[in-house]
């Protein structure tokens, strides 16, 4: 199924509350339906295209196969630290394209190793706190996951950002 991992950057960044910033009651919209797959569908999972649009503009577009950690790998690692039960929902990956970005240059990544941890976070937060790509009231997010040929379609959801 489609799950949109929403983050309140205005809470995460200035308050340093990453858990709280992902935990508001309306965050993590899921659906529009649960797709039960059979063994024949498993081979289609790497071909699922994960797409996200904000106000009709593409932000994320990747195949499940392009994720840094594949869903089976993620589930295996998580099973080492927590128990799973029927009905549990586990988000297993996010394609690139989110508004908040870590440094992309290898030089900046190397230089960051020389900076004290607290200073690194200060720079990161200062750089991202006023990002114009962060969601704002009135924005509409559309999320879709399906194979190109539509043989496995997890659905499309649309959500409007409202003032909390």
N, C-alpha and C positions, 0 to 999 in steps of 0.2 A: 504494500500500500504506500501511498504518498504520505510523507511526514515532513512538514516544513519546520525546521529547527530555528525558530525565531530567537533573536537576542536583543535585549535592551542595552545598547551600547552606552546610553546616557547613565545607566546604572553600573554597568560593567567597568567602564573606564574610570570615571572620577571616584567611584566608591570601591573599586577593586573587588567587586562582588560578581564574579563570573557565574557562580551557581545561581545566585538570586536573579541575575540578568537573563537567565534562561528559564525561570521557574514561575513566571506570572500565569494566572489561571487561563488566559486565552492563548498562551503561547503553545507551539507544537501542534498546529492544526493537522489533523490526520483524516485521510479519506480521499476521495469521496466514497470508496468502498473497500472492502477486504477482498483481495484476489487470492483464492486458494489454488495453488499450482500442483500439478502432478509431476511425476518423475520425468516425463518427456519435456516439461517446461524448464527444468533445471538448466539445461544446456542453453536456454535463451537468456538467462540472467546476465551474462557478460554483455549481451547485445542491447540491454535496456538503456535507453537514452534518458538522462536526467536533465530536465530543463526548468529554468526559472526566469520569469519575466517580471519586471517592475514597470508599471504603466506602459505595457506593450514592448518595452525595450529588453532585449536579451541580456541577462546577467550571468547565467550559468547554463552550460550546455556541454555535457560529456557522457560518454558511455560508462556503464558500471565497470566495464573492463579497464577504464582509465583511472579509476580511483587508486590512490596510493596504497591503501589496504583494502583487499577484497572482502566482501561480506563473510565468507567462511573463515578467513583469517581473523577478522575482528571478533566474530562469535567465539572462536576457539580461545583467543586471548582473554576475552571477558569472562569466559566460563571458569578461568583460573581464579577469579576474584569474587564472583557472585554466582548465586544459583538462579536458574531460569525455571519458570513455570509456564504452563499453557496459558496463553493470553497475554504474556509479557510483550511489550513493544520495545524493540531495540533499534535505534537509528544507527545505520552502519556506514554512513559516508556522506560527504558533501563535496560536490565538484568545486573547482576553483571559480572565482567570480564574486565572492562575498565582498561587501563594501570595505571591511577592515582588512588591511593587508600588512603582512610582515615584509621586511626588506627583501627585495628580489635579487639584488646584486651580490655576487660572491664576495666582493671586497667589503661591502657593508656587513655581511654575515661574519666575515673574519674579524673586522674591526669590533663588532659587538662582543666578541670574546674577551676583548681588552677592557671593556667598560664594566664597572660594578653592576650587579643585578638590579639594585634599586634605581640607579641612573638609567639603565636600559628601559625599564618600565616607564619611567618618567618621560623619556624621549618618545617611546611608542605611544603613550597615552596623549601627549601633546600633539603628536602628528595626526592622530586619528580622531580626537574628540570633536572636531568641527568638520568632519568629512561630509561634503554635500551629498554623497551617495547613500548616507544612512536614511532609513525609511522615515517618513513623516506622515502625519495625519492626511488622509485623502489618497495616499498611494495605494495602488491595487497590485497585489502579488498573484501571479498565476504560476502554479507548479504542475509539472506533468512528468510522468514516467511511463514509457512504452517502448517497444521495439519499433524500428523504422517501418516494418511491414504490418504493424498492428496486431501481430499474432499473439503478443502478450502485452496487455494494456492495463496498467494499474490505475489509470484515471487522471483527470485534471481537476485541480481545485483552484478557486479564486477567493482571495481574502482581501478585504479593505482595511487599511490601518486607520484606527480611530484614536482620538485623544483619550488617555486613561484617566 
